């Protein structure tokens, strides 16, 4: 009885300690400990959750190292890592050891028989350095997928028994995280790494082992970084507000402009609700979000128009320029970027094999030289023009990643529609894709389906937007017919998941560039065919905006302006703005002189005159040999003079990878490349 009382007293002293005394816990482990796949590991990893549960007087250090093993035969043995000496030098009162997942991976199983030896070596070494340290050996959590070559059977049959054996032999405590998580499949999105709730269950098991008490994991109140000071909320609509907190507890959102709205967090701690916003103005608003004694205050909010700007490197290209490619007008735009009515949100470039719930950035920023410099040049010029013309606040969200295929921006649901696709392109994109199983451990190339969607789109879904601008296609130019189908699927899926109705999508046609593979013209054709006024899917033409030896043209001012003009015309219906560009309509052979007359839509009031004629036109006869020809404007038509002896059968205009367009309508919008034949389909 005296022994039991002494042990209880020691535990209570450790748990509560003297006033002001701090107890330190060191968490040794792998990527699960580190929280590698969590958006906020500093908040949601199990060491962070454990520190909150233990409360005042406790510090829990996260010493997780991805890929770590215990086996003495592993090159990734934790003791060999430079982190291990830091653990010892921190002089912890308690050490928790969470290893075994990586030892049980099939490529590492040759060293599995020495797993117990390595674990015992760590325990003995820690004791040698501090005889008073308390050590807790934690079993691996349940593995629900073999996507990373993990072997749940090896964990159950070899790893867990070895941990139990070492715990008994070394007189340290055994913690069963496997049982604590075996019913948590939904909390392990990729089958091995937990989300915040799964990590919370591991923390619960540890808390009970350390204190002897049971305590429910309570996820702290939080909102994604989209909900920050300086945010712009879409005006005059019911905007979605969402976040995370303690399951089953009421969440109250109180906007300064209206009544409070409440909801209850679900069993996983997720909550969402909608708040009605007032009309756009430069009035500064605020909002409080509270639950369970915690409150988040958001200040300096504006009501206005919110637009998404997404795509690959030409959308990503910063106002400050790329290396050796300064943006035309960029320095002046940066110097004059201070604008309280223009707010910028930049999604960091990242790819992920599993959906993220947040992005790590500084939240919304007021436009300034500092914030504008690294923002998309196209998006900045677009948003600035919109805000200037509409004279209301504008918020722009940039989510762009260079070298990306459209499939990387597609959700698993969208990609799964192509899992039975045939052909070379399908094999390139979809052959090994079975959502939501992931096929590589560290390298997620930007042609891999879903990886950009997971990291850069999923976290911002349902944030109310007015519409989107899209600049992408270079990396899909070799498969134009497939691209048309993918684009339609991708856009339909985005619209469904965003829950903002059939929001307008404005996209840029790829600009001329010397690809040297004769693919760009057909891609421009495909993009032109995607345009649909009825479906609010509209294109801007960039036929005059290319550079032969640089795939990143530095005139983004023109691109942003054309996007803005198209949006102001077709979405906001601003009088005096006509964004139509000429589109080939028909050709005829003029009987009087045998010349070819071309007609266009979007040029009813005429074609802009050119003193030197127009370059880029070709004519071919039945032999399919194309000849460069002279072209001139006649009102709202272009007239071509065929070569002597050639009876025209087909006409092409700038139908090659690189050819700068020279034909404009009277509004200054260029004619897209086109062909009248289908000879090389």
C-alpha positions as CSV (number, residue, x, y, z in Angstrom):
1,X,0.0,0.0,0.0
2,X,2.8,2.4,0.9
3,X,4.5,1.6,-2.4
4,X,1.3,2.4,-4.4
5,X,0.8,5.7,-2.5
6,X,4.4,6.7,-3.2
7,X,3.9,6.0,-6.9
8,X,0.7,7.9,-7.0
9,X,2.4,10.8,-5.2
10,X,5.2,10.8,-7.7
11,X,2.8,10.8,-10.6
12,X,0.8,13.7,-9.2
13,X,4.0,15.7,-8.5
14,X,5.0,15.1,-12.1
15,X,1.6,16.0,-13.4
16,X,1.0,19.2,-11.5
17,X,4.5,20.0,-10.1
18,X,5.4,23.0,-8.2
19,X,4.0,26.5,-9.2
20,X,5.9,27.7,-12.2
21,X,7.7,24.4,-12.8
22,X,7.8,23.3,-16.5
23,X,7.8,19.6,-17.5
24,X,9.2,18.8,-20.9
25,X,8.1,16.0,-23.2
26,X,10.2,15.0,-26.2
27,X,8.3,13.2,-29.0
28,X,10.6,11.0,-31.1
29,X,9.1,9.7,-34.3
30,X,8.5,9.7,-38.0
31,X,6.5,11.8,-40.5
32,X,3.3,11.1,-38.5
33,X,5.0,12.7,-35.4
34,X,6.3,15.5,-37.5
35,X,2.9,16.1,-39.0
36,X,4.3,16.2,-42.5
37,X,1.0,15.9,-44.3
38,X,-0.9,18.4,-42.1
39,X,-1.6,21.9,-43.2
40,X,-0.7,23.2,-39.7
41,X,1.5,20.6,-38.0
42,X,2.4,23.2,-35.3
43,X,-1.3,23.1,-34.3
44,X,-2.6,19.7,-35.4
45,X,0.2,17.1,-35.0
46,X,-0.2,14.8,-32.1
47,X,2.6,16.4,-30.1
48,X,0.9,19.8,-30.4
49,X,-2.4,18.3,-29.4
50,X,-0.8,16.5,-26.4
51,X,0.7,19.8,-25.2
52,X,-2.8,21.4,-25.2
53,X,-4.3,18.5,-23.4
54,X,-1.6,18.5,-20.7
55,X,-2.1,22.2,-20.2
56,X,-0.2,24.8,-18.3
57,X,3.3,23.8,-17.1
58,X,4.0,21.4,-19.9
59,X,6.1,21.8,-23.0
60,X,5.9,19.1,-25.7
61,X,8.8,19.2,-28.3
62,X,8.2,17.6,-31.7
63,X,11.3,15.8,-32.8
64,X,9.7,13.8,-35.7
65,X,11.9,13.0,-38.7
66,X,10.2,11.7,-41.8
67,X,11.2,8.2,-42.9
68,X,12.8,7.3,-39.5
69,X,13.4,3.6,-38.5
70,X,14.5,2.0,-35.3
71,X,16.3,-1.0,-36.8
72,X,20.1,-1.1,-36.3
73,X,20.4,-2.2,-40.0
74,X,18.6,0.9,-41.4
75,X,20.5,3.8,-42.9
76,X,17.5,5.8,-41.6
77,X,17.9,4.7,-38.0
78,X,16.7,7.5,-35.8
79,X,19.8,7.4,-33.5
80,X,22.0,8.2,-36.5
81,X,20.0,11.3,-37.4
82,X,21.4,14.7,-36.3
83,X,18.1,15.3,-34.5
84,X,18.8,12.7,-31.9
85,X,21.5,14.5,-30.0
86,X,19.2,17.5,-29.7
87,X,16.6,15.3,-28.1
88,X,19.0,14.3,-25.4
89,X,20.4,17.8,-24.9
90,X,16.8,19.1,-24.3
91,X,16.8,17.1,-21.0
92,X,13.2,16.0,-21.2
93,X,11.3,14.6,-18.3
94,X,9.4,12.3,-20.6
95,X,10.3,10.8,-24.0
96,X,7.7,9.2,-26.3
97,X,8.9,7.0,-29.1
98,X,6.7,6.4,-32.2
99,X,8.6,4.3,-34.7
100,X,7.9,1.2,-36.7
101,X,5.9,2.3,-39.7
102,X,8.9,2.8,-41.9
103,X,10.6,-0.4,-40.5
104,X,7.5,-2.3,-41.7
105,X,7.6,-0.9,-45.2
106,X,8.2,-3.7,-47.7
107,X,11.5,-2.3,-49.1
108,X,12.8,-2.1,-45.5
109,X,11.7,-5.4,-44.1
110,X,15.1,-7.0,-44.4
111,X,16.1,-5.0,-41.4
112,X,12.9,-5.7,-39.4
113,X,14.4,-8.5,-37.3
114,X,16.7,-5.9,-35.8
115,X,13.9,-3.5,-35.1
116,X,13.7,-4.5,-31.4
117,X,17.5,-4.3,-31.0
118,X,17.4,-0.7,-32.3
119,X,14.5,0.3,-30.1
120,X,16.2,-1.2,-27.0
121,X,19.4,0.7,-27.9
122,X,17.5,4.0,-28.0
123,X,15.8,3.3,-24.6
124,X,19.1,2.3,-22.9
125,X,20.9,5.3,-24.3
126,X,18.2,7.7,-23.1
127,X,18.3,6.1,-19.6
128,X,22.1,6.3,-19.5
129,X,21.9,10.1,-20.1
130,X,19.1,10.6,-17.6
131,X,18.1,7.9,-15.2
132,X,15.0,9.7,-14.1
133,X,13.5,10.0,-17.6
134,X,10.1,8.4,-18.2
135,X,9.9,6.6,-21.6
136,X,6.7,5.6,-23.4
137,X,6.9,3.3,-26.4
138,X,4.0,3.9,-28.8
139,X,2.9,1.3,-31.3
140,X,2.4,2.4,-34.9
141,X,-1.1,3.6,-35.7
142,X,-3.3,1.5,-37.9
143,X,-2.4,1.4,-41.6
144,X,-5.3,1.4,-43.9
145,X,-3.5,1.3,-47.3
146,X,-0.4,-0.2,-48.9
147,X,0.0,2.9,-51.1
148,X,3.5,3.6,-49.7
149,X,4.5,-0.1,-49.5
150,X,3.4,-0.2,-45.9
151,X,2.5,-3.5,-44.5
152,X,-0.1,-3.5,-41.7
153,X,0.3,-7.3,-41.2
154,X,4.0,-6.8,-40.5
155,X,3.2,-4.1,-38.0
156,X,0.7,-6.4,-36.2
157,X,2.8,-9.6,-36.3
158,X,6.3,-8.2,-35.8
159,X,6.6,-4.5,-34.9
160,X,4.0,-4.4,-32.1
161,X,5.1,-7.6,-30.3
162,X,8.7,-6.3,-30.4
163,X,7.6,-3.0,-28.9
164,X,5.7,-4.9,-26.1
165,X,8.8,-7.1,-25.5
166,X,11.2,-4.1,-25.2
167,X,8.7,-2.2,-22.9
168,X,8.6,-5.1,-20.5
169,X,12.3,-5.8,-20.6
170,X,13.3,-2.2,-20.1
171,X,10.5,-1.4,-17.6
172,X,9.0,1.4,-19.7
173,X,5.4,2.1,-20.6
174,X,3.7,0.6,-23.6
175,X,1.1,2.8,-25.4
176,X,-1.3,1.1,-27.8
177,X,-1.9,3.7,-30.6
178,X,-2.9,0.9,-33.0
179,X,-6.1,0.1,-31.1
180,X,-6.8,3.8,-30.5
181,X,-6.9,4.3,-34.3
182,X,-8.1,1.0,-35.8
183,X,-11.6,2.4,-36.4
184,X,-10.4,5.8,-37.7
185,X,-10.0,5.1,-41.4
186,X,-11.8,8.3,-42.4
187,X,-9.1,10.2,-40.3
188,X,-6.3,8.8,-42.4
189,X,-6.8,10.3,-45.9
190,X,-3.9,8.5,-47.6
191,X,-4.2,5.4,-45.4
192,X,-1.2,6.1,-43.1
193,X,-0.9,9.8,-42.2
194,X,-3.6,11.1,-39.9
195,X,-5.5,14.3,-40.2
196,X,-6.0,16.5,-37.2
197,X,-8.6,14.2,-35.7
198,X,-6.5,11.1,-36.2
199,X,-3.6,12.8,-34.6
200,X,-5.9,13.8,-31.7
201,X,-6.7,10.2,-31.0
202,X,-3.0,9.4,-30.8
203,X,-2.6,12.3,-28.4
204,X,-5.5,11.0,-26.3
205,X,-3.8,7.6,-25.9
206,X,-0.6,9.3,-24.8
207,X,-2.4,11.7,-22.4
208,X,-4.0,8.7,-20.7
209,X,-0.7,6.9,-20.5
210,X,1.1,9.9,-19.0
211,X,-1.6,11.1,-16.5
212,X,-3.7,8.0,-15.9
213,X,-6.7,10.1,-16.8
214,X,-9.1,10.1,-19.8
215,X,-9.6,13.3,-21.6
216,X,-11.5,14.0,-24.8
217,X,-9.4,15.5,-27.6
218,X,-10.8,19.0,-28.4
219,X,-9.7,20.5,-31.6
220,X,-8.9,24.2,-31.2
221,X,-11.1,26.8,-32.9
222,X,-9.5,27.7,-36.2
223,X,-10.4,29.0,-39.7
224,X,-8.4,28.7,-42.9
225,X,-6.0,31.5,-43.8
226,X,-8.5,32.8,-46.4
227,X,-10.4,34.2,-43.4
228,X,-7.9,36.8,-42.2
229,X,-7.6,40.5,-41.6
230,X,-7.9,42.5,-44.9
231,X,-10.0,39.9,-46.6
232,X,-12.5,40.8,-49.4
233,X,-15.8,39.1,-49.2
234,X,-18.1,38.7,-52.2
235,X,-20.7,41.4,-52.0
236,X,-24.5,40.9,-51.6
237,X,-24.6,37.2,-51.3
238,X,-24.5,34.4,-48.7
239,X,-20.8,33.7,-48.3
240,X,-19.5,30.5,-46.9
241,X,-17.5,30.7,-43.6
242,X,-16.0,27.5,-42.3
243,X,-13.4,26.1,-39.9
244,X,-12.7,23.6,-37.2
245,X,-13.2,23.3,-33.5
246,X,-14.5,21.1,-30.7
247,X,-17.0,18.5,-31.9
248,X,-20.6,19.0,-30.7
249,X,-20.0,22.6,-29.5
250,X,-21.8,25.7,-30.8
251,X,-19.9,28.1,-33.1
252,X,-21.1,31.7,-33.3
253,X,-20.1,34.0,-36.2
254,X,-20.9,37.7,-35.5
255,X,-20.4,40.1,-38.4
256,X,-20.3,43.8,-37.6
257,X,-22.8,44.5,-40.3
258,X,-25.5,42.1,-39.3
259,X,-26.9,39.5,-36.9
260,X,-25.0,36.6,-35.4
261,X,-25.2,33.2,-37.1
262,X,-24.6,29.9,-35.3
263,X,-24.0,26.3,-36.0
264,X,-22.7,23.2,-34.2
265,X,-19.4,21.5,-35.1
266,X,-19.9,18.0,-36.4
267,X,-18.4,14.8,-34.9
268,X,-15.1,15.5,-36.6
269,X,-15.0,19.2,-35.4
270,X,-15.8,20.6,-38.8
271,X,-18.3,23.4,-39.1
272,X,-19.6,25.7,-41.8
273,X,-22.3,28.3,-42.2
274,X,-23.3,31.2,-44.4
275,X,-23.4,34.9,-43.7
276,X,-25.2,37.4,-45.9
277,X,-22.9,40.3,-47.0
278,X,-23.9,43.9,-47.8
279,X,-23.3,45.7,-51.1
280,X,-19.8,46.6,-52.1
281,X,-18.3,49.7,-50.5
282,X,-15.0,50.9,-48.9
283,X,-16.6,50.7,-45.4
284,X,-14.3,48.7,-43.1
285,X,-16.0,45.8,-41.4
286,X,-15.1,43.1,-38.8
287,X,-16.2,39.7,-37.8
288,X,-15.8,37.5,-34.6
289,X,-15.9,33.7,-34.6
290,X,-16.2,32.1,-31.2
291,X,-16.6,28.6,-29.6
292,X,-16.1,27.2,-26.2
293,X,-14.4,30.3,-24.8
294,X,-12.2,30.8,-27.8
295,X,-12.6,33.8,-30.1
296,X,-11.1,34.7,-33.5
297,X,-11.3,38.4,-34.5
298,X,-11.1,39.4,-38.2
299,X,-10.6,43.1,-38.9
300,X,-10.4,45.4,-41.9
301,X,-12.8,43.4,-44.1
302,X,-14.2,44.9,-47.3
303,X,-17.2,43.9,-49.4
304,X,-16.5,43.8,-53.1
305,X,-15.8,41.5,-56.1
306,X,-13.6,38.4,-55.6
307,X,-11.9,36.8,-58.6
308,X,-9.7,33.7,-58.8
309,X,-6.6,33.7,-61.1
310,X,-5.3,30.2,-61.8
311,X,-3.1,28.4,-64.3
312,X,0.5,27.6,-65.0
313,X,3.7,29.7,-65.3
314,X,2.4,32.5,-67.4
315,X,-0.2,33.1,-64.7
316,X,2.4,32.5,-62.0
317,X,4.8,35.0,-63.6
318,X,5.3,37.7,-60.9
319,X,4.9,41.4,-61.3
320,X,8.6,41.5,-60.3
321,X,9.3,39.3,-63.3
322,X,11.2,36.1,-63.8
323,X,15.0,35.8,-64.0
324,X,16.2,38.0,-66.9
325,X,12.6,38.6,-67.9
326,X,11.3,41.8,-66.4
327,X,7.7,42.6,-66.8
328,X,7.0,45.5,-69.1
329,X,5.6,48.3,-66.9
330,X,6.3,46.2,-63.8
331,X,8.6,48.6,-62.0
332,X,6.0,51.4,-62.4
333,X,3.2,49.2,-61.3
334,X,5.1,48.1,-58.2
335,X,6.0,51.6,-57.3
336,X,2.4,52.7,-57.5
337,X,0.9,49.5,-56.1
338,X,-0.4,51.0,-52.8
339,X,-4.2,50.6,-53.0
340,X,-6.4,49.9,-50.0
341,X,-9.3,48.9,-52.3
342,X,-7.3,46.1,-53.9
343,X,-6.5,43.0,-51.8
344,X,-4.3,40.1,-52.8
345,X,-4.3,36.5,-51.6
346,X,-1.5,34.3,-53.0
347,X,-1.7,30.5,-52.6
348,X,1.8,29.2,-52.1
349,X,3.0,26.8,-54.9
350,X,2.7,23.3,-53.6
351,X,1.6,19.9,-54.7
352,X,0.2,17.1,-52.6
353,X,-0.9,13.5,-52.9
354,X,-3.8,14.1,-50.6
355,X,-6.3,17.0,-50.2
356,X,-5.1,19.8,-47.9
357,X,-7.5,21.8,-45.8
358,X,-5.5,25.1,-45.7
359,X,-2.6,26.9,-47.3
360,X,0.3,28.4,-45.4
361,X,0.6,32.1,-46.2
362,X,0.2,35.5,-44.6
363,X,-3.5,35.6,-45.4
364,X,-5.0,38.5,-47.4
365,X,-2.7,41.5,-48.0
366,X,-3.5,45.0,-49.0
367,X,-1.9,45.9,-52.3
368,X,1.4,47.5,-51.8
369,X,4.8,47.5,-53.4
370,X,5.8,44.6,-51.2
371,X,2.7,42.4,-51.7
372,X,2.4,43.2,-55.4
373,X,6.0,42.3,-56.3
374,X,5.5,38.6,-56.0
375,X,1.9,38.5,-57.1
376,X,0.9,37.3,-60.6
377,X,1.5,40.1,-63.0
378,X,-1.5,39.1,-65.2
379,X,-3.7,38.9,-62.2
380,X,-2.5,42.2,-60.7
381,X,-3.1,44.1,-63.9
382,X,-6.5,42.5,-64.3
383,X,-7.6,43.1,-60.8
384,X,-6.3,46.7,-60.8
385,X,-8.2,47.5,-64.0
386,X,-11.4,45.9,-62.6
387,X,-11.2,47.9,-59.4
388,X,-10.4,51.2,-61.2
389,X,-13.4,50.8,-63.6
390,X,-15.9,49.4,-61.1
391,X,-14.7,51.7,-58.3
392,X,-15.4,49.1,-55.7
393,X,-13.1,46.8,-53.7
394,X,-11.6,43.9,-55.6
395,X,-10.0,40.8,-54.1
396,X,-7.9,38.5,-56.2
397,X,-6.8,35.0,-55.3
398,X,-3.8,33.7,-57.2
399,X,-3.4,29.9,-57.4
400,X,-0.8,29.2,-60.2
401,X,1.9,26.6,-60.7
402,X,4.4,26.5,-63.6
403,X,4.7,23.5,-65.9
404,X,1.3,22.1,-65.0
405,X,-1.1,20.1,-67.0
406,X,-4.9,20.6,-66.5
407,X,-5.1,17.1,-65.0
408,X,-3.1,18.4,-62.0
409,X,-5.8,20.9,-61.3
410,X,-8.6,18.3,-61.5
411,X,-10.2,16.6,-58.5
412,X,-10.1,12.9,-58.0
413,X,-13.8,12.8,-58.9
414,X,-13.1,14.5,-62.2
415,X,-10.0,12.4,-63.0
416,X,-11.9,9.2,-62.2
417,X,-14.1,9.8,-65.2
418,X,-11.1,9.1,-67.4
419,X,-9.8,6.0,-65.7
420,X,-10.8,3.7,-68.6
421,X,-9.4,6.2,-71.2
422,X,-7.4,4.6,-74.1
423,X,-4.4,5.9,-76.0
424,X,-1.0,7.4,-75.5
425,X,-2.2,10.6,-73.7
426,X,-4.4,8.5,-71.4
427,X,-1.5,6.3,-70.5
428,X,0.6,9.3,-69.8
429,X,-1.9,10.8,-67.4
430,X,-4.3,8.2,-66.1
431,X,-2.7,4.7,-66.4
432,X,-1.6,4.4,-62.7
433,X,-4.2,6.7,-61.2
434,X,-6.9,5.1,-59.0
435,X,-8.2,7.8,-56.6
436,X,-7.6,8.1,-53.8
437,X,-4.6,5.8,-53.8
438,X,-1.3,7.6,-54.3
439,X,1.6,6.2,-56.3
440,X,4.8,8.0,-55.2
441,X,6.1,9.0,-51.9
442,X,7.9,12.3,-52.3
443,X,7.9,13.4,-56.0
444,X,4.6,14.8,-57.2
445,X,5.2,16.1,-60.7
446,X,2.9,18.7,-62.1
447,X,1.6,16.4,-64.8
448,X,0.3,14.0,-62.1
449,X,-3.5,14.1,-61.7
450,X,-4.9,16.0,-58.7
451,X,-1.7,17.1,-57.0
452,X,-2.2,20.8,-57.5
453,X,-5.9,20.5,-56.9
454,X,-5.2,18.8,-53.6
455,X,-2.7,21.5,-52.4
456,X,-3.8,24.7,-54.0
457,X,-7.5,24.4,-55.0
458,X,-9.1,22.2,-52.4
459,X,-8.2,24.5,-49.5
460,X,-9.9,27.5,-51.1
461,X,-13.0,25.7,-52.4
462,X,-16.4,27.3,-51.5
463,X,-14.8,30.7,-50.8
464,X,-17.3,32.8,-52.7
465,X,-15.9,34.2,-55.9
466,X,-17.5,36.1,-58.7
467,X,-15.6,34.3,-61.4
468,X,-12.1,33.0,-62.5
469,X,-9.5,33.8,-65.1
470,X,-7.3,30.9,-66.4
471,X,-4.0,31.0,-68.3
472,X,-2.9,27.4,-69.0
473,X,-2.5,25.0,-71.9
474,X,1.1,25.0,-73.0
475,X,1.8,21.6,-71.3
476,X,-1.3,20.0,-72.9
477,X,-0.7,21.3,-76.4
478,X,0.2,17.8,-77.8
479,X,-3.2,16.4,-76.9
480,X,-5.7,19.2,-78.0
481,X,-8.7,16.9,-78.6
482,X,-8.3,15.3,-75.2
483,X,-7.7,18.8,-73.6
484,X,-11.1,20.0,-74.8
485,X,-12.8,17.1,-72.9
486,X,-10.6,17.5,-69.9
487,X,-11.2,21.2,-69.7
488,X,-15.0,20.8,-69.8
489,X,-14.9,18.2,-67.1
490,X,-12.5,20.2,-65.0
491,X,-14.6,23.3,-65.2
492,X,-17.9,21.6,-64.5
493,X,-16.4,19.9,-61.5
494,X,-14.9,23.1,-60.1
495,X,-18.3,24.9,-60.5
496,X,-20.0,22.1,-58.7
497,X,-17.6,21.9,-55.8
498,X,-17.2,25.7,-55.5
499,X,-20.9,26.1,-54.8
500,X,-21.0,29.5,-56.4
501,X,-23.3,28.6,-59.3
502,X,-22.2,28.6,-62.9
503,X,-19.5,31.2,-62.3
504,X,-17.9,32.7,-65.4
505,X,-14.5,31.3,-66.6
506,X,-12.4,33.5,-68.8
507,X,-9.3,31.8,-70.2
508,X,-6.3,32.9,-72.3
509,X,-5.4,31.2,-75.6
510,X,-1.8,30.1,-75.5
511,X,0.6,32.7,-77.1
512,X,2.9,32.0,-80.1
513,X,6.2,30.4,-79.1
514,X,8.9,28.4,-80.9
515,X,8.0,24.9,-79.6
516,X,9.3,23.4,-82.8
517,X,6.9,20.5,-82.7
518,X,3.9,22.0,-84.7
519,X,1.4,21.5,-81.9
520,X,0.5,25.1,-80.8
521,X,-1.8,26.0,-83.6
522,X,-4.1,22.9,-83.1
523,X,-4.1,23.7,-79.4
524,X,-5.2,27.3,-80.2
525,X,-8.0,25.7,-82.3
526,X,-9.1,23.5,-79.4
527,X,-9.2,26.5,-77.1
528,X,-11.2,28.6,-79.5
529,X,-13.7,25.7,-79.7
530,X,-14.2,25.7,-76.0
531,X,-15.6,29.3,-76.0
532,X,-19.3,29.4,-75.1
533,X,-21.2,32.6,-74.2
534,X,-24.2,30.5,-73.1
535,X,-21.9,28.6,-70.7
536,X,-20.1,31.7,-69.5
537,X,-16.8,30.3,-70.8
538,X,-15.0,33.0,-72.8
539,X,-11.6,33.4,-74.3
540,X,-9.1,36.2,-74.8
541,X,-6.8,36.0,-77.9
542,X,-3.1,36.5,-77.5
543,X,-2.0,36.0,-81.1
544,X,0.1,39.1,-80.9
545,X,1.7,38.5,-77.5
546,X,4.4,35.9,-78.1
547,X,8.2,35.7,-78.1
548,X,9.8,33.1,-80.3
549,X,12.6,32.1,-77.8
550,X,10.8,32.8,-74.5
551,X,7.7,30.9,-73.5
552,X,7.0,33.6,-70.9
553,X,6.1,36.8,-72.8
554,X,6.8,39.8,-70.5
555,X,3.9,41.9,-71.7
556,X,1.4,40.9,-69.0
557,X,-0.1,44.3,-69.0
558,X,-1.9,43.5,-72.3
559,X,-3.0,40.1,-71.0
560,X,-4.4,41.6,-67.8
561,X,-6.1,44.4,-69.7
562,X,-7.8,42.0,-72.2
563,X,-9.0,39.8,-69.3
564,X,-10.4,42.9,-67.6
565,X,-12.1,44.2,-70.8
566,X,-13.7,40.8,-71.5
567,X,-15.0,40.6,-67.9
568,X,-16.2,44.2,-67.8
569,X,-18.0,43.6,-71.1
570,X,-19.5,40.2,-70.6
571,X,-20.0,39.9,-66.8
572,X,-20.5,43.5,-65.7
573,X,-22.0,44.8,-69.0
574,X,-20.2,48.1,-68.8
575,X,-21.4,50.4,-71.6
576,X,-18.8,51.5,-74.1
577,X,-16.7,48.3,-73.7
578,X,-16.7,45.8,-76.5
579,X,-14.3,42.9,-76.0
580,X,-15.1,40.9,-79.2
581,X,-12.2,39.8,-81.3
582,X,-12.3,38.7,-84.9
583,X,-13.1,35.0,-85.6
584,X,-12.9,33.4,-89.0
585,X,-16.4,32.8,-90.4
586,X,-16.2,32.0,-94.1
587,X,-14.2,32.2,-97.4
588,X,-15.2,32.6,-101.0
589,X,-13.5,32.9,-104.3
590,X,-14.4,36.2,-105.9
591,X,-15.5,35.4,-109.5
592,X,-14.3,38.7,-110.9
593,X,-10.6,38.3,-110.1
594,X,-10.2,34.8,-108.5
595,X,-9.1,36.3,-105.2
596,X,-10.0,34.8,-101.8
597,X,-12.4,36.9,-99.6
598,X,-12.4,36.1,-95.9
599,X,-15.2,37.1,-93.5
600,X,-15.2,37.3,-89.8
601,X,-17.4,37.6,-86.8
602,X,-16.3,40.2,-84.3
603,X,-15.3,42.6,-87.0
604,X,-18.6,44.0,-88.3
605,X,-17.3,47.6,-88.0
606,X,-14.1,46.8,-89.9
607,X,-10.6,45.4,-89.9
608,X,-7.8,47.7,-88.7
609,X,-5.8,49.0,-91.7
610,X,-2.2,48.1,-92.2
611,X,0.1,50.1,-94.4
612,X,2.3,47.1,-95.3
613,X,-0.5,44.5,-95.6
614,X,-0.8,41.5,-93.3
615,X,1.6,38.6,-92.7
616,X,0.9,35.0,-91.9
617,X,-1.7,34.1,-94.6
618,X,-1.1,31.1,-96.8
619,X,-3.1,29.5,-99.6
620,X,-2.9,25.9,-100.9
621,X,-4.4,24.2,-103.9
622,X,-5.3,20.5,-104.3
623,X,-1.7,19.5,-104.0
624,X,-1.8,20.7,-100.3
625,X,1.3,22.8,-100.7
626,X,0.9,26.2,-98.9
627,X,2.3,29.4,-100.2
628,X,2.7,32.7,-98.4
629,X,0.4,35.3,-100.0
630,X,-0.3,39.0,-99.9
631,X,-3.3,40.1,-97.9
632,X,-5.1,43.4,-97.6
633,X,-8.1,44.8,-95.8
634,X,-11.3,45.7,-97.6
635,X,-13.8,47.0,-95.0
636,X,-14.6,44.1,-92.7
637,X,-13.0,41.5,-94.9
638,X,-9.5,40.3,-95.8
639,X,-8.7,39.7,-99.4
640,X,-5.9,37.3,-100.4
641,X,-4.1,37.2,-103.8
642,X,-3.4,33.5,-104.7
643,X,-0.1,32.6,-106.5
644,X,-0.2,32.3,-110.2
645,X,-1.5,28.9,-111.3
646,X,-2.9,28.0,-107.9
647,X,-6.6,27.4,-107.5
648,X,-7.3,28.0,-103.8
649,X,-8.6,25.1,-101.8
650,X,-7.6,26.1,-98.3
651,X,-6.4,29.1,-96.3
652,X,-4.3,29.2,-93.2
653,X,-3.4,32.1,-91.0
654,X,-0.5,32.0,-88.5
655,X,-1.1,28.2,-88.4
656,X,2.2,27.3,-86.8
657,X,3.9,27.3,-83.4
658,X,5.3,30.8,-83.7
659,X,3.7,33.5,-85.8
660,X,2.8,36.9,-84.5
661,X,-0.6,38.0,-85.6
662,X,-1.0,41.2,-87.5
663,X,-4.8,41.4,-88.0
664,X,-7.0,43.3,-85.6
665,X,-10.5,44.6,-85.5
666,X,-11.1,48.3,-84.9
667,X,-11.2,47.7,-81.1
668,X,-7.6,46.5,-81.1
669,X,-8.3,42.8,-80.5
670,X,-6.3,40.3,-82.6
671,X,-7.5,37.6,-85.0
672,X,-6.7,34.1,-83.8
673,X,-4.8,31.6,-86.0
674,X,-7.1,29.5,-88.1
675,X,-7.3,27.1,-91.0
676,X,-10.1,26.2,-93.4
677,X,-8.9,22.6,-94.0
678,X,-8.5,19.5,-91.9
679,X,-5.8,17.9,-94.0
680,X,-3.4,16.9,-91.2
681,X,-5.9,15.8,-88.6
